[in-house]
Amino acid sequence: PFAYLGVHTIQSVSQVQPGPNADVAKYLKDTGHDRGLVLIQSGRIKEYLPEARVINRPKDAQGEEIEVVIIDRDTANRTRPRYEATRNYLETNRDRFELNYTRDDLEVYVRKPDA
């Protein structure tokens, strides 16, 4: 009986919940941007992008080209150093990214095709 309860607990926890994170992940999948290198300022969306290589800081790219940047304005104060590093990265590379999608406090910037 305990094994049965444990399996159901794991299943319910591991399921993706509907909401802004799921919507952003669906948008990225629908546009073909769900498999590249994704820079996130908040870790909550990581589980929604199983095929992407998700990093938290621009320097973690280690020379690879970042395809998508996701900013979560709601967590900006709690994750200030990461938020500022991500904002600085976007500012430095503003000619390479464009804001493609927003949902609640989430902003999705995608690398321009010719950048």
C-alpha positions as CSV (number, residue, x, y, z in Angstrom):
1,P,0.0,0.0,0.0
2,F,2.8,2.5,0.7
3,A,4.4,1.9,-2.7
4,Y,1.1,2.6,-4.3
5,L,0.8,5.9,-2.5
6,G,4.4,6.8,-3.3
7,V,3.9,6.3,-7.0
8,H,0.8,8.5,-7.1
9,T,2.6,11.2,-5.1
10,I,5.5,11.2,-7.5
11,Q,3.2,11.3,-10.5
12,S,1.3,14.3,-9.2
13,V,4.4,16.2,-8.3
14,S,6.1,15.6,-11.6
15,Q,3.2,16.7,-13.7
16,V,3.5,20.1,-15.3
17,Q,0.9,22.5,-13.9
18,P,-1.1,24.9,-16.2
19,G,-0.2,28.5,-16.0
20,P,2.3,31.1,-17.3
21,N,5.3,28.7,-17.2
22,A,3.4,26.1,-19.2
23,D,2.2,28.7,-21.7
24,V,5.8,30.0,-22.2
25,A,7.0,26.4,-22.8
26,K,4.2,25.8,-25.2
27,Y,5.0,29.0,-27.1
28,L,8.7,28.0,-27.3
29,K,7.8,24.5,-28.5
30,D,5.3,25.9,-31.1
31,T,8.0,28.2,-32.5
32,G,10.8,25.7,-32.4
33,H,12.8,27.4,-29.7
34,D,12.4,24.7,-27.0
35,R,15.6,22.8,-27.7
36,G,18.4,25.3,-27.7
37,L,20.3,27.1,-25.0
38,V,17.9,29.0,-22.8
39,L,19.0,31.6,-20.2
40,I,16.5,31.9,-17.4
41,Q,16.5,34.3,-14.5
42,S,14.1,32.2,-12.5
43,G,14.4,28.5,-12.1
44,R,10.7,27.7,-12.0
45,I,10.4,27.2,-15.7
46,K,13.2,24.7,-16.1
47,E,11.0,21.6,-15.6
48,Y,8.7,22.8,-18.4
49,L,11.6,22.7,-20.9
50,P,13.0,19.2,-20.7
51,E,14.8,19.3,-24.1
52,A,16.4,22.7,-23.7
53,R,19.8,23.3,-22.1
54,V,18.8,25.7,-19.4
55,I,21.3,28.0,-17.7
56,N,20.9,30.6,-14.9
57,R,23.8,33.0,-15.7
58,P,25.1,34.3,-19.1
59,K,28.6,33.2,-18.2
60,D,27.4,29.6,-18.0
61,A,26.9,29.6,-21.8
62,Q,30.7,29.1,-22.1
63,G,30.8,30.4,-25.7
64,E,27.6,28.8,-26.9
65,E,25.0,31.0,-28.5
66,I,22.1,31.7,-26.3
67,E,18.8,31.2,-28.2
68,V,16.2,32.4,-25.7
69,V,16.2,34.6,-22.6
70,I,13.4,34.4,-20.2
71,I,12.9,37.2,-17.6
72,D,10.6,36.8,-14.6
73,R,9.8,40.3,-13.3
74,D,8.0,38.8,-10.3
75,T,11.2,37.3,-8.9
76,A,13.5,40.2,-9.8
77,N,13.9,41.3,-6.2
78,R,14.5,37.8,-4.8
79,T,17.1,36.9,-7.5
80,R,18.6,40.4,-8.0
81,P,22.2,39.3,-9.0
82,R,20.9,36.8,-11.6
83,Y,18.3,39.3,-12.8
84,E,20.8,42.1,-13.2
85,A,23.3,39.8,-15.0
86,T,20.5,38.7,-17.4
87,R,19.3,42.2,-18.0
88,N,22.9,43.3,-18.6
89,Y,23.3,40.5,-21.1
90,L,20.2,41.6,-22.9
91,E,21.3,45.2,-22.9
92,T,24.7,44.3,-24.3
93,N,23.1,42.1,-27.0
94,R,19.9,44.1,-27.7
95,D,20.5,44.1,-31.4
96,R,20.5,40.3,-31.4
97,F,17.3,39.6,-29.4
98,E,13.7,40.7,-29.7
99,L,10.8,40.5,-27.2
100,N,8.6,37.8,-28.8
101,Y,6.1,36.8,-26.1
102,T,4.9,37.9,-22.7
103,R,2.7,36.1,-20.2
104,D,2.0,37.7,-16.8
105,D,5.4,38.6,-15.4
106,L,7.4,36.5,-17.9
107,E,9.1,38.1,-20.9
108,V,10.5,35.9,-23.6
109,Y,13.3,37.3,-25.8
110,V,14.3,35.2,-28.8
111,R,17.5,35.6,-30.9
112,K,16.8,37.2,-34.2
113,P,17.3,34.9,-37.1
114,D,20.1,37.0,-38.7
115,A,21.9,37.7,-35.4
